[in-house]
Amino acid sequence: MSVYCNGHRASADELAAALVNYGHFTSMQVRGGAVQGLDLHLRRLREGTGTLFGTVLDGSQVQAWIAHALQAEGRVDASVRVTVFSQAFDFRQPLQAVPVDVLVAVSAPVTLSATARRVRSVAYQRELPHLKHVGTFALFEHRRQALQAGYDDALFVDAQGSISEGTTWNIAFGRGGELVWPQAPALRGTQERLLQAGWGGEPQLAPVRLDDLAGFDAAIACNATGVWPIGSIDGVAFPGSEAMCGNARAVLVQAPWDSVLG
């Protein structure tokens, strides 16, 4: 992995400033110098910057820095993570207006496994769930605990008993070809929005509780790396997940790729 800060290779001091653990990010897959949903990623970064720092982020500048990092690394296929933080942020004076910094990390592209995942539910809700912030400790720990218990991942259920999201992914349920997205506080993913836009008709949003799972015949998960089938949740099986996942992939094939290289 190579990391750039504000358009140049990041120094040790710049990386150390990012350890304050106050900031937000987005992750994307680049193929042929292009990204699906680039505008969604840039919008996420702008909105997160306004919320956490009260300032305006120049999306065009961020795109230029992504392009510079890819070109410097000689890559047109890559995984890219863009993190917004501030070297000037002082947790003792969090209301002080400060300029923001942008880290662009470039690494090898990710090829997603098509294997169906067995997941278990856990009562948890991320802080500020609508933001893709850098507070990821609990996500990884819940995944780790799920693996220790013999599952592949964890699915979060909020205090009201409604399913919200996976550790690092969104989930949708299938019933007779209809795709239902759980309505609960969660990070609305870029891949989720692309699937909703391409599926046809208005997105079906509804509260989904664990007690409702038997009424669905399929479940799929998605994030910027792609989409994959959910085989079961807490032992409730979804025999139609593979087929619905195939439909979802067909939808994503049609989603446009936006050049990040300008």
C-alpha positions in Angstrom: 0.0 0.0 0.0 1.1 3.5 -0.8 -0.3 6.6 0.9 -0.4 10.2 -0.3 -1.4 13.3 1.6 -2.8 16.4 -0.2 -1.2 15.2 -3.4 2.2 14.1 -2.3 3.6 11.0 -0.7 2.6 11.1 3.0 5.3 11.8 5.6 5.6 10.1 8.9 4.4 13.3 10.6 1.3 13.5 8.4 0.5 9.8 9.1 1.0 10.3 12.8 -1.5 13.2 12.8 -4.1 10.8 11.3 -3.8 8.6 14.5 -6.0 11.1 16.4 -8.8 8.9 15.0 -11.1 11.7 14.1 -12.2 11.8 10.5 -14.1 9.9 7.8 -13.4 8.0 4.6 -14.7 6.2 1.6 -13.3 3.1 -0.2 -13.6 2.4 -3.9 -12.6 -0.1 -6.5 -10.9 1.3 -9.6 -10.9 -0.6 -12.8 -9.3 0.8 -16.0 -8.9 4.2 -14.2 -12.7 4.4 -13.5 -15.0 4.0 -10.5 -18.7 3.1 -10.3 -20.6 5.7 -8.4 -17.7 8.2 -8.2 -20.2 11.0 -7.6 -21.6 9.1 -4.7 -18.2 8.7 -3.1 -17.3 12.4 -3.5 -20.7 13.4 -2.1 -20.1 11.2 0.9 -16.8 12.9 1.5 -18.2 16.4 1.1 -21.1 15.7 3.5 -18.8 14.0 6.1 -16.4 16.9 6.0 -19.3 19.4 6.5 -20.6 17.4 9.5 -17.3 16.7 11.3 -15.3 19.8 10.4 -17.8 22.4 9.4 -16.0 23.2 6.2 -16.3 22.7 2.5 -14.4 20.0 0.7 -13.4 20.5 -2.9 -14.5 17.3 -4.7 -12.6 18.2 -7.9 -9.4 18.5 -5.9 -10.0 15.2 -4.2 -10.5 13.5 -7.6 -7.3 15.1 -8.9 -5.4 13.7 -5.9 -6.8 10.3 -6.5 -5.7 10.5 -10.1 -2.3 11.7 -9.1 -1.8 8.8 -6.6 -2.9 6.2 -9.2 -0.6 7.6 -11.9 2.3 7.8 -9.4 1.8 4.2 -8.6 1.3 3.2 -12.3 -2.0 1.6 -11.6 -5.3 1.7 -13.5 -6.8 -1.2 -11.4 -6.6 -0.6 -7.6 -8.3 -0.4 -4.3 -8.4 3.2 -3.1 -9.3 4.6 0.3 -9.7 8.4 0.7 -9.6 9.6 4.3 -10.4 13.1 5.4 -8.8 14.3 8.7 -7.0 17.4 10.0 -3.5 17.8 11.1 -4.6 20.9 13.0 -7.5 19.2 14.8 -7.3 19.6 18.6 -9.6 17.4 20.6 -9.4 19.9 23.5 -10.8 22.5 21.2 -13.1 20.6 18.8 -15.1 23.6 17.7 -12.1 25.5 16.4 -12.2 25.9 12.6 -9.4 23.9 11.0 -8.3 23.1 7.5 -8.7 19.5 6.4 -6.2 17.1 4.9 -6.8 14.2 2.5 -5.1 10.8 2.6 -5.3 8.7 -0.5 -4.2 5.1 0.0 -3.6 2.9 -3.1 -3.4 -0.9 -2.9 -4.0 -4.0 -5.0 -7.6 -4.4 -6.4 -9.9 -6.7 -4.5 -11.6 -9.7 -6.1 -14.6 -10.7 -4.2 -15.3 -14.3 -3.3 -18.7 -15.5 -4.5 -19.1 -17.9 -1.6 -22.4 -17.5 0.4 -21.8 -16.2 3.9 -23.3 -17.5 7.2 -23.8 -14.6 9.5 -25.1 -14.1 13.0 -27.0 -11.2 14.5 -25.7 -9.0 17.3 -27.2 -6.1 19.1 -25.1 -3.1 18.1 -25.4 0.3 16.4 -22.5 2.3 15.1 -22.1 5.9 16.5 -23.3 8.4 14.0 -24.4 5.5 11.7 -25.0 7.8 8.7 -21.3 8.6 8.5 -18.5 6.4 7.3 -16.2 7.6 10.1 -12.9 6.1 11.2 -14.3 4.5 14.3 -14.1 0.9 13.1 -12.9 -1.0 16.2 -16.3 -2.4 17.1 -17.0 -3.5 13.5 -13.8 -5.6 13.3 -14.3 -7.0 16.8 -17.8 -8.1 16.1 -16.6 -9.8 12.9 -13.8 -11.5 14.9 -16.2 -12.8 17.5 -18.5 -14.1 14.8 -15.6 -16.0 13.2 -14.7 -17.4 16.5 -18.2 -18.7 16.9 -18.1 -20.4 13.5 -19.9 -17.8 11.4 -18.5 -15.7 8.5 -19.6 -12.3 9.7 -21.9 -10.3 11.9 -25.2 -8.5 11.2 -26.3 -5.5 13.4 -29.7 -5.2 15.0 -30.6 -1.8 16.7 -32.2 -1.2 20.1 -35.6 -1.4 18.5 -34.9 -4.9 17.2 -34.6 -3.8 13.6 -31.9 -5.1 11.3 -29.6 -2.2 10.1 -26.4 -3.3 8.4 -23.5 -5.7 8.4 -20.1 -4.9 9.8 -18.8 -3.3 6.6 -21.7 -3.9 4.3 -25.4 -3.3 3.5 -28.0 -6.0 3.3 -31.2 -6.5 1.3 -33.8 -9.2 1.4 -35.6 -11.0 -1.4 -39.2 -12.1 -1.6 -40.7 -13.3 -4.9 -38.2 -11.3 -6.9 -38.8 -8.1 -4.8 -35.8 -6.5 -3.1 -36.4 -5.1 0.3 -33.9 -2.8 2.1 -34.1 -2.7 5.9 -35.2 0.7 7.1 -33.1 1.5 10.2 -30.2 3.9 11.0 -27.2 2.7 8.9 -24.6 3.9 6.5 -26.2 4.1 3.1 -23.6 2.5 0.8 -22.6 3.5 -2.7 -23.2 0.0 -4.0 -26.6 -0.1 -2.3 -27.6 3.1 -4.1 -26.4 1.8 -7.4 -28.5 -1.4 -7.0 -31.5 0.6 -5.9 -31.2 2.9 -9.0 -30.8 0.0 -11.4 -33.3 -2.6 -10.0 -36.3 -0.9 -11.4 -39.2 0.9 -9.7 -39.1 2.7 -6.4 -36.7 1.1 -3.8 -38.6 -1.0 -1.3 -37.7 0.3 2.2 -39.3 -1.3 5.2 -38.4 -2.2 8.8 -37.1 -5.8 9.0 -36.8 -7.6 12.3 -35.2 -11.0 13.0 -38.7 -12.4 13.5 -39.5 -11.5 9.9 -36.6 -13.5 8.3 -38.7 -16.6 7.6 -40.8 -14.5 5.3 -37.9 -14.0 2.8 -36.3 -16.5 0.5 -33.1 -14.6 -0.3 -30.6 -12.1 1.2 -27.6 -10.4 -0.4 -24.9 -8.2 1.0 -23.0 -5.4 -0.8 -20.3 -2.8 -0.5 -17.8 -1.2 -2.8 -16.1 -4.5 -3.5 -19.3 -6.0 -5.0 -22.2 -8.1 -4.0 -22.4 -11.6 -2.4 -25.1 -14.0 -1.2 -26.1 -14.5 2.4 -26.7 -18.2 3.0 -28.2 -17.9 6.4 -28.7 -15.6 9.4 -28.8 -17.2 12.9 -29.5 -20.5 11.1 -32.4 -19.2 9.0 -31.6 -20.3 5.5 -32.2 -18.3 2.3 -32.2 -20.8 -0.7 -32.8 -18.1 -3.3 -29.7 -16.0 -2.4 -27.5 -17.2 -5.1 -30.0 -16.5 -7.8 -30.8 -13.0 -6.4 -27.1 -12.3 -6.2 -26.8 -13.1 -9.9 -29.6 -10.7 -10.6 -27.9 -8.0 -8.6 -24.6 -8.5 -10.4 -26.4 -8.2 -13.7 -27.7 -4.8 -12.5 -24.3 -3.6 -11.4 -22.8 -4.6 -14.8 -25.0 -2.0 -16.3 -24.0 0.8 -13.8 -21.7 3.3 -15.5 -18.0 3.6 -14.8 -16.8 7.2 -14.2 -13.2 8.0 -15.1 -11.3 9.2 -12.1 -8.3 10.3 -14.2 -10.1 13.3 -15.6 
